[in-house]
Amino acid sequence: MSELFIIIILGVVQGLTEFLPISSSGHLFLLENIFGISGSDQLFLTVILHFGTLVAVIKMPSLQLFCCLVVFA
């Protein structure tokens, strides 16, 4: 299976499970083991996926605030 396809699958799983009351890290760990990702690659991929979530969490409220300011200005 293509590495890009695996990364996309992991990103989708991270995005879908991050805001649910279940462990997104646990799902990533299981899928990384199923796909045979281990060692420093596993750590790097996990950090990058969590960083993407952090950016989305920070950016989304600021984008919503900007839209509100534009609408009510």
Rosetta blueprint (number, residue, H / E / L):
1 M L
2 S L
3 E H
4 L H
5 F H
6 I H
7 I H
8 I H
9 I H
10 L H
11 G H
12 V H
13 V H
14 Q H
15 G H
16 L H
17 T H
18 E L
19 F L
20 L L
21 P L
22 I L
23 S L
24 S H
25 S H
26 G H
27 H H
28 L H
29 F H
30 L H
31 L H
32 E H
33 N H
34 I H
35 F L
36 G L
37 I L
38 S L
39 G H
40 S H
41 D H
42 Q H
43 L H
44 F H
45 L H
46 T H
47 V H
48 I H
49 L H
50 H H
51 F H
52 G H
53 T H
54 L H
55 V H
56 A H
57 V H
58 I H
59 K H
60 M H
61 P H
62 S H
63 L H
64 Q H
65 L H
66 F H
67 C H
68 C H
69 L H
70 V H
71 V H
72 F H
73 A L
